[in-house]
């Protein structure tokens, strides 16, 4: 049996790619990618040329069968999503599962992740953090899920586009105006920005902007996390 490598790639700054990721791309026989055009730009930057195969979220199961066929031939394959770690709000989970079920070795090549990057600068979060990723674009479903997440009392992390970030922040502020929020915009990129404050304060900051660009990761603090931190400090 052969090996499938799940490779994390930079979320913005190309300097964040690991030596191991580069060596893996150089060593495998085929590179599967969420978007071959996007990944080709990364590979070209590092002067890597390999046969490529598309493996998007909408055809991941079908593409996985093609990858497994290549693995069955004894060849090695690396998979990369557009940015960050595959399987975290990106394709990759289905491919990894199907390849392992087919008897192949699935090897993680860790690296950049917007989730981990934001957590590292968000401040105290306690031992429990829920990763939710993108919420539904439908207002009713988004607000319903936000109520559920906020009611758990735990911290959680969301991803959002520049087109809906103000609406998301407005919903959080409406449900729990004092909950602490840390927003990471364009993490690791040239115009990286970290904004912290209450839900109301952060919503006010972004709602006053006439133009919003970039991708967003949002850390919402947890009530239970804060209580546990106080107890640990007292002890």
Secondary structure, DSSP 4 states (H G I P E B T S, - for coil): --EEEEE-B-SS-GGG--HHHHHHHHH-SEEEESSHHHHHHHHHHTT---EEEE--GGGHHHHHHHHHHHHHTT--EEEE-SSB-TTSSSTTHHHHHHHHHTT-EEEEE----HHHHHHHHS----S-EEEEEEPPSSHHHHHHHHHHHHHH-SEEEEEE-TTTHHHHHHHHHHH-TT-EEEEEESTTSTT-EEEEEEHHHHHHHHHT-S---S-EEEEE--HHHHHHHHHHHH-
